[in-house]
Amino acid sequence: MDSALSRVLFLFFRRMRTPLIVLILTYSISAIGLVLIPGTDADGNTWRFDFFHAFYFVSFMGSTIGFGEIPQEFNGAQRLWVAVSIWVTVVAWLYAIGRIFTLTQDPAFTRATTEARFIRSVRKISQPFTVVCGYGETGVLLVRSLAYRGIQPVVLDQDQLNIDSVQLENLGMDIPAFCADASVTQHLVEAGLHSPLCRAVVAITDSDEVNVKIAVTAKLLQKEIPVIARAGVKEAVDNLASFNTDHIINAYEVFGEHLAMTQRTPSVHLLHAWLISLPNRTLQPPVTPPQGKWVICGYGRFGSSCARYLESEGNEVTVIERKEEKAPEGSIVGRGTEAGPLISAGIRDAVGIISGTDSDTNTLSAIMTARELNPDLYLVARQDRRADTAIFEAAGLDLIMEPSRIIVWRILPLITTPLLSRFLRLLRAGTENDAWQVRERIAAVCGGVTPETWSFKIKPDETAALWDALEQGETVCLEHLHRKPSNRDRMLPCIPLLLARGDRTFMLPGPEMQLRSGDRILFTARAGTRRVMDWGLNNPKVLEYLVTGIESPDGSVWRWMARQR
């Protein structure tokens, strides 16, 4: 029996001990009284209840008050005893029921039953799932994104209001959620850490310390399960790395990297957005911040990261920081919301401003003040609260950095399509020209909307027909997978982005490349293409047609007619 159910039963019997004793005594005394009191039948003979019939009579008497006098008509003494017993058993039941209602309001009992229900719901999951620790703004976005892609999340969070909000989400699936400290080993285990269906653990709470504890626990208990953790400071990053955390995400570092990327390789930044988005969304235009002099308001984790990456791309950076002890050498000490410090920082000659102060109000105030001084500025701001999305959009900013969205941007491909993360990493290490060519190919194939991106491995349970063909020594190339099952002379609107074979990786493999068992292939295509391609991967006759052009008819009659022809 699991510990949660044991606690429920323990609390129930401990709280209900006295009422149960009262009920047992009441029924026992009532039954014994009926056995001891003699009755008289119609012939004047004396009769007595045996224990079985006495217990039977008291049982239905206590709950229904009526069923007739059995096995004989009662005399006055028996009726008097029954009348007393009725009132006593009714009072005993009222007392017991009252204690049950009180028990249901007991916080300890409620939590124990909720925990037991959570454990049962996790055990009922029959598909791969991801444990999400933390349901703040980042957690909400991640869980929604996973659910929209058909991936089952399990949620742990310390705030009951956040857990309650999970139940209010209409995501098309039941999401097990429990209010608990995810850094406690027991709760991680209850969330399915040891389940063979657990595919990843994501630690995205607001506390770096808690995220480190979650990552350490998961890696020590289940080394083979990927762990993704958010970190806000370098100390947390180093700590997570020391425990071999698979993926460490610092939102401010990621944004700084992408900001530099928009200047150095804007097509790579754009491909990130296209390939991670849900299919059939309008393709976003490229983001192209100008190079030159930039003013940064606020030198915290966000501002310092942006300054470092902008300088690495040859930009001139001037910082405005109100705290003198945090301000770097050569910066302006003051508030970015005021015109004086902005003018001193050279805002009139700057090409852009980045505002990332300690509040969304001050951030927007600095942007508005700078715009009045220099209407041609490229405006970049950090948005801390998703509730302020409307006013940030109304401000007409060129680029908004929302930490929660940046983190989800990095986490999603790690969970949904690991090969996509590898492909994007290779893109970031490449040139703008290479990324531009991929971008143009995708735009041409997908017709102005975001593509569907997926990967598969050539193995029996994913690509049955292709696996069998390769195991039998047949030659199958990538171009055969590109052909339409309805007409092999026409090609599917798809692009193979990556092929992984053992330790080797082939970016944008050509159509002539021969496939082997165990290959993993990353495709991007117009929405709906995946379903068509799966037909050929799993149907031997369709695959034979795609490879040889020979249509093998089904059924003995059709095969006989084909031989006759």
N, C-alpha and C positions, 0 to 999 in steps of 0.2 A: 504494500500500500504506500503511495507516495506521501511525502512529508506534508504537503498542503492539505490533502484529504484527511490525514491523521490529525492535523491541527483543528480542522473543522469539527471532526467527531469528538475530539477531546474537549473543545470549548462547548459543544452542544451538551454533552453529558455532564460537564462540570456545572454549567449554568442551570440545567434542567434536573439536577440530582434531587433536590427537595420536592419539586412538583411530581416527579416520577414516583418517589417514595410515597407521597400523599395518595396518588392514584392507586398504587399497588395496595396500600393499607386499606383504603376505602373499599376497593373491590373485594379484598380478602375478607374484611369484617362483614360486609354485606352478604357474601356467599356463605360464610360460616354461620351467620344468624339464621339464614334460610334453612341450612342443614339442621340446626339445633331446634328450631321451632316446629312442633308437630302440626300436621294438618288433618282434616277429616274429609273423607270422600262422600259421595252421595248416599252410600249405604251405612254411613256412620262409622266406618273403619278408619283407624289412625294410619297415616302415611307420612313419610319424610322425604325431603329432597336428598338425592345423592349429590356428591360434590360436582359431578359433571353437569347435571341439570341445573344446579344452583349457579354455577359459574356461567352457564349458557344464558340463564334468565337475567342475571345481573348485567351481563355484557350488553344484551339488546335493550334492557331497561335503562341503562345509563346513557345510551346514545339516542334512543328513539322514543322513550316513554310511551310504550304501547305496543302490544303484540298478543295480548290475551294472557289469561292465567293458565299456566301449564305446569306439570301434566294434569293437575286437578284444580278445581276451583278452590281459592284460598279461603281460610277462615279469618276472623277478625284480627287475631294476633299476627298472622302472616301479612295481612294487608297493612297493618300499622307499621310493621318492620319495613315493608316495601316502600311505604310513603316516606319514612325517615331516610331510607337508602337513596331514594330518588333525589331528595334535596341535597343530601351529602355528596352524591356523585356529581350532580350538576355543579355544585360549588367547587368541587375538586377539578372538574374540567375547566371551569371558568378561570380558576387559578393557574392551571397549566397553560391554557391558551394565552392568558395574559403574559405569562413569563416567556412564551414563544415570541409574542410580538415585541416584548422588551429585548429579547435576544437578537432579533433581526435588526434592531437599532444600535446594537453594541458595535462600536468601531472595530474592535479586534475581530469579532465574528464576521463582520461585513468584509473586512480586508482578507480574512482567511478564505471565505467563500469566493471572493473575487479572484484571489490568487489561484485557487483550485480550478476555477472556470477558465482562467487564462492558460494554465498548463494544459487542460484538456483541449482547448481550441488550437494550441500550437501542435499538439500531438495529432490532431485531425488533419493537419495540412498534408496534402498528397503531392505537392509540386515543390520545386526548389524555391527557397525563400532567403531573404536577407534580413538580418537583425539590425535595426536602426536604433542607436542609442542617442536619444536627444530629439525632442519634437518641438524645437523652437522654430524660428523662421526658416532656417536651413532644412531642418527635418521635415517641415510641412512641404516644402518644394520638392525634396527628394522623394518622399513617400508618394506624392501625387505623380511625379514623373515615372516612378517604378510601376505604380498601379496602372497608369495609362498605357504602359508597355507590356502589361500582363505579367509583371514580376511581383510575387507575393512578398510584402514587407511584414515584419513583426516589430512592434514599437515598445521601447522602454523610455520612460521619462519620469523625473521626480515631481513634476507639477501635475496635480490632479486635473486642473483646468485644461492643460494641454491634452491629457489623456481623454477627457470628456469630448474635446473637439474632434478627436479621431473618429469617434462614433457618429459625429454629425456630418462627416465628409461623405459625399456620394461618389465613390470611386469605382463602383461596379464589383467590389469584392469585399468580403469580411476581413478586417485587419485586426488581428489580436494585439491588444495594447494593455499595458499594466503600469501603474504608478509605482516606481521603485528606483532605487539607486543602482544604475547599471554597472557601477564599479564593484558591487558586491557579487562575488563569484556565484552564489546561489541563484541570483536573479538572471544572470547570463545563461546559466545552465537551464533554468526554467524557460527561457526564451528560445531554447532549441540549439544551444551551442554544440551539444553532442549529437544532434540529429544528422543522419547521413544526407538529408536534404538541405542542410544549411550551406549556403554558397559563399557568404561573406558576412563580416561584422563591420559596421560603420559606426565610428565614435565621433559624433559631431555635437556634443554638449557645449555649453558656454564656458566650461572649465577645462583648461589644459591639463590640470592635475587629474581630473576624472577621466579625460580621454586617454591619458597615459596609462592609468590603472586598467581601463577596459582593454586597451591594446595588449598590455602585459599579460593580463588574465587569459585573453583569447589565444595568444601565441603560445603560452605555456600549456594550456589544456588541449588545444587543437592546432597543432603546428601547420597542418595542411590547409586550413581555412584562411583565405586572404583577409587581412585586416586593413581597413582604411581609416585613418585618423586625421582630425583637424588639429592644427597647432597654430597658436597666435604669436609665440615668441620663440627665439632661437633655442633657448634652454629646453623647451618642450620638444622641439624638432630633434635635437641631439639625443634627448632621452628616449624618444620613440625609435630613433634609428638604432640605438644600442640594443634594443630588443627585437631587431629585425622586423619591424613593422613594414608591411608590404608597400603601402602607399601613404605618404605624409603630405598633407595639403595645407599650405599657408595661403589664405585668400589674398593677402596684401602682396605677397611675393608673386603669386600667379597673375594678379592684375598688372603689377609692374612689368612682368615679363611680356604680357600681352600688349601693354602700352608701347613698349619698345618694339614689339613685333609689328604693330600697325605702321611704324615708320620704316622698319627694315624690310619686312616681308608681309605686307598687308594681305596678300592672298592666303597665307597660312592662317592668319587670324580669322579670315572670312570662312575658310574651310572648316575650322573648328565649329563655328556657328551653324553652318549648313549641315554637317554630318551628324551633329548631336541633336538637332531639332527633330521634333515629330514630323513625319512625312506630310506633304501637301500644304506646307506653310509657304508664304511668299518669300522668295529669296531675298535676304538682306543685302543692301549695297555695301561696298567696302568702306571701312573706317580709315581715314587718312589724316591724322593729326599733322600739322606742319612742323618742320624742324626750325629751330632758332632759339630765342630766349623764352623761358618759361618761368612763371611765378607759382610757387607752391605755398598755400596757406595751411599751416599746421605741419609739424615735423614729428608726428607720432609714427606708429608702425606703417601706416599707409603712406604718409608724406615722404618718409625716409626711403621707402622702397621705390616710389615713383621717381624721386630725385636720383637715386643710384642708377636706375635703368635708363632714364633720359640722358644722363651724363654719359653713359656707356655708348649711346648712339650719337654723341657729339653735340648735344644740346647744351646751352648755357642755362643754369638753374639758379634762381634766387629764392630763398626761403623766408617766409614770415612766420614767426613763432612767438606767442605771447609769453611763454615761460623762458626766461633767460638761461636757466640751467640746461634746458633741452635744445636750445638754438645752436646750430652748428656755426663754425667760424665763417664770418662774412655774411651772415643772415641779418634780417631786420627784426628787431624785437618789438612786437606790437600785435594788434588785432587785425586780421585780414578783413574784418567787416568795416574798417574805417578807411577813409580815402588817403589819409596821411601815410601810413605804412605802405599802402599799395603804390602810391606815387614814388615813395623812396625806393621801392623795389624795382622801379622801372616799368610799371604796368603799361604805360603809354607806348613803349617800344617793344613790348612782349608780343609773341605770337599766340600764346595760350596761357591759361591759368588752371591750376588743379587745386580744388578746395576739398579738404578732408578734416574738418574740425571735429570737436567733441559732440556736436549736436547738428541735426539736419537743418535747424533754423539758422544757426550761425553759418553753416556751409552755404546755404542759399543766399544769405545776406551778403557774404563775401563775393559770390558770383554776380549778384545784381549790382553791387557797388563797382566791381571791376568792369562790368559791361558798360556802365555809364561813362567810365573814364576812357574805355577803348572798345567801341562797338564791334571791332573786327576780331576780337579774341576768340580762340578755340576754347570752349568751356567744358571742363571735366570736373565731375563732383562725385563724392562718395555718399551713397545713401545708406544710412544705418537701419532705418525702419521701413518695412514694406508698406506700412500704413500710409507713408508719405509719398507713395508712388505717383498719385495724381498731381501733386504740386510739383514734383520733380519733372514730370512730363510737361506740365504747363509752363515750366521755366524755360523751355526751349534749349536745353543743354545739348551739346554735341555728343557727349559720351558720359554715361552714368555707370559708376562702379557700385554694384550691390554685392557685398561680401557673400551673402547666402546664395545668390545666383551663380557667382563665380565658383564657389565650392561645389555646387551641384553639377556645374558644367564639367568639372574635372572628374567627379565621382561616377557619373552616369556611364560613360564608356567603359570604366573599369569593371562595372557590374554587368552591364548589358552585353557589351561586345569588347572583350579584352583586346582582340586584334586591332580594333579601332584606336585604342590608346597607343599601341605600338606604332601604328601607321602615322598618327598625329605627331608622335615623338620624332619619328624619322623625318616628317615634313619640317618640323621646327629646326632640325639640324641641316636642312637642305637650303636651296636658293629660292629667291622669289620667282625666278623664271620657271623652275620646276613646278612650284605650287600654282603659278598662274595657268600653266598648261592643264593641270588637273582641274582647276576651277572652271576653265572654259569647256572642258569635256563634260563635266557634270552639268553645267548650265545648259549645254546643247542637248544632252540626253534627257534631262528632267523637265524641260520646257517651262522654266520660270518658277518652279516650286521646289521645296526642299525634298531631297531623295529619301528613300528607305535604305538603311544601312544594316547589314547583318553578316554573320559569319557562320560557317559550318565546318565540321571535321568529317573527312571521309572515313566513316566507320559503319558497322552494320546497323546500328539503331538510328542513325541520322540519314544516311544515304545508302539504303539497302541495295538498290539496283547498281549504282556506281561501284560500290564495294565489291559486289559479286563479279562484276565485269572485270575489274582490275585484278582480283584474285585468280580469275581464270586466264589471265595473261593477255587480255584484250588491250588495245591502245585507245585511250580516251584523252583528248586534248581539251584545253580550256574553251576553244572555239565551239566545241560540241555543246557545251553548257549554254553558250550564247544563243543557240538556235531556238526558234519557236517550235514547240511540239506540234502545233497545227500546220506549220509550213516551214520546213527546215531551211528553205532558201531565204527566209527573212530572219533578222537578228533581234534578240530581245534588247530593250533599252537599258543596258546595264554596263558597269565598268568593274573589272576585278582590280581592287586597290592593292591587295597584299596576298601573298601566298607564303605560308610558313611551313617548312619541311625540316623537322628536327631542329637543329641549331641555325639553320640557314633561313634567310628572309629574302623574298623577291618582291620588290615594289613594282606595281603596275606590270605584272607579268603579261607577256604577249599571248595571243590566241593559239600559237603553235605549241605552247608549253604542255608537255605530257604530264598527266596527273598520276599520283601514286597513293596507295593506301596510307592513311594517317595524315595526309596533307590537310592543312587548315587554310581556308580561303575566305577573304573579306571582300564582299561585294557591296556596291552602292548602285541603286537603280531607281527608276520611276516607281512610285507606289503601286503595289499589286504584282510586280514582276517576280517577287520571291515565291509567291504561290504557284506561278506558272513554272518556274525553274524547278521547284520541289517535285513536280509531276515527273519530270525526266530523271531526277536523281533517285526516285524510289520505284519507278515503274519500268521493269526490264524491257518491255516491248517499245515503250516510248524512247528509252535510251538507245535501243538498237536502231530505231528510225533516225534519231539525231546523229548517230555515229556513221551508219552505213547508208541511210536513205531507203532502206528496205522496210516496208510495212508488213509485219507478220500478223495475219488475221487471227481473231479469237474464234474458238469453236471448231469442231471437227468438220462441219459442213463447209464453212468458209475456207478452211485450210485445203480441203479437197478441191474446191472450186479454183483456189489459187494455183494448185498443182496442175489442174487441167489447162489453165491459161498458159 
